[in-house]
Amino acid sequence: MARIELKYCTIRMKDGLQGSALVNQPTTPPAIGDTTLTLDSIALNSLTPEKVPVGATFTIAGESSPPVVPPDALHNTFPQVHTVTGRTQGADAGTNAKQNVVLTSCTTTFTLTFGGNTTTAIAHDAASADVKAAIVALDDGYGTSDFNVTGSAGSYVVEFTGRLGDQPIPLMTGAADTGSIAITNNTLGLAPTPTSTTVSITFTPPLGQGSYADDAVLTFGPQQIAIKVGDGNLTYTEHRDYTYLLDRGWLDTVREPKDVPMDVKVDCVYEHIVSATGEHVCPMEALKGTGAASEWVSSSPDQCEPYCIDLQVDYEPPCAPSQSETTVFPQFRAETREVNYNAATVVLTGKCKAREPVVTRPNA
């Protein structure tokens, strides 16, 4: 069992959001002070749908002087980034219904019935404009902009537009004084359907000094909260299930037949908890992906697995900065969670989908 003294530590709970997007503003490239961007070619993890979370943070290529985030708001615990405050989802365009009207051996007139109303007699060789005029004249509340007719001489296509557009339309019926009439679907009408891809975002603070291109790259980072620790400890246990094999009664070889997840326990007193987005995300919400953290993304690359986060411990001793280190416990799932607001304590126990933490020492 290893132990980490949490004095001089900050514990970060980070989700798995990462990826990029391209700006798509050919007529008005991004400019200093912009707080809205249209997007194209979004690639966020393996997420489907590719919906940019509200609260996501990003940097943008071309920005030479990022806006300053007030230190009193974030206690200098997060980099200077832009935070998504809103988004617009795209939509697949709808389809107008079209119907074929074909006369066979008709030498006199025919009629069309739509919505229970029947037109006056229409000549078998009428121009498309005359067929449209007969349909528009129906006492059904629809007008010129709601129909379009093409074709001639007994073969027509009726398109439903305007208020009748982008939706399924029941087949019209018809009658011919001589010969026959057939009405069939040319194109089925479909209503517009929302898509899962974000097409534009709003964010804060506005873009700072820089030179931006239409295809500027946005780089997204994890959503996170930082718990400034006053006192406490973190322990973790690495398991190795070794099997010792014998050969004729003598030790022969050692094998490690299976992986065992690492156990982690955090027991600390916190001084304050802040988020990179300025939202009030509490540790319980971050651990479960609920409430203010409902749009956090699981840190597991397999989105079919239960939600999890990365637990990161930043150790920064004020008297010995050269000894700073970062320890990451990947894909952590808390199995017991206890918060005591009166004592300002957080106690977590759980497991990581890893055999050992990742430790880095920037000054080593």
DAWO-V347414 format. One line per field, one symbol per residue. ss: DSSP state (H for helix, E for strand, C for the rest). phi: phi as a letter, one per 40 degrees, with the letter a starting at -180 (. if undefined). burial: # if it has 16 or more other ideal C-beta (glycine too) atoms within 10 Angstrom, else .. A space follows every 50 residues. Layout:
ss: ???
phi: ???
burial: ???
//
This chain:
ss: CEEEECCCEEEEEECCCCEEEEECCCCCCCCCCCCEEEEEEEEECCCCCC CCCCCCEEEECCEEECCCCCHHHHCCCCCCCEEEEEEEEEEECCECCEEE EEEECCCCEEEEEECCEECCCEECCCEHHHHHHHHHCCCCCCCHHHEEEE EECCEEEEEECHHHCCCCCCCCEEEECCCEEEEEEEECCECCEEEEEEEE EEEECCCCEECCCCCCEEEEECCEEEEEEEEEEEEEECCCCEEEEEECCE EEEEEECCCCCEEEEEEEEEEEEEECCCCCCCHHHHHHCCHHHCCCCCCC CCCCCCCCEEEEEEECCCCCHHHCEEEEEEEEEEEEEEEECCCCEEEEEE EECCCCCEEECCCC
phi: .bbbcccgbbcbbbcccaiaabcbbccbddbdgcbbbcbafcbbfbcbcc bccchcbabbchccbdcccdcccbffbbccbcbcbaabccacccbccbbc bbcbfcbbbabbbbggbbcccbccbccdcccccccccccbgcbdccaabb hafgbbbcbcbfcccfacbcccbaabcbgabbbbccaccbccbcbcccba bbaaccccdibbbdcdccbcbccabbbcccahabbabcbbccbcbbbfgb dbabbbcacbcccbbbbabbcabbbccgccccdccccbgbfcbcbcbdcc cccccddabcbbbbbbcccadcccabbbbcfcbccbbbbbcccfbbbbba bbcacacbbbbdbc
burial: ...#.#.##########.#.###.#....#...#..###..#.##.#..# ########.##.#..#..#....#..##..####..#.......###### ###..#..####.#...##..#.#.#.#..######.#...#...####. ...#.######..###..#..#.#.#....#.#.....#.......#### #.#.#.##.#.#...#.#.##########..#.#.#.............. ..........########.#..#######.#########..##.###### ......#########........###########..........##.#.# ####..#.......
//
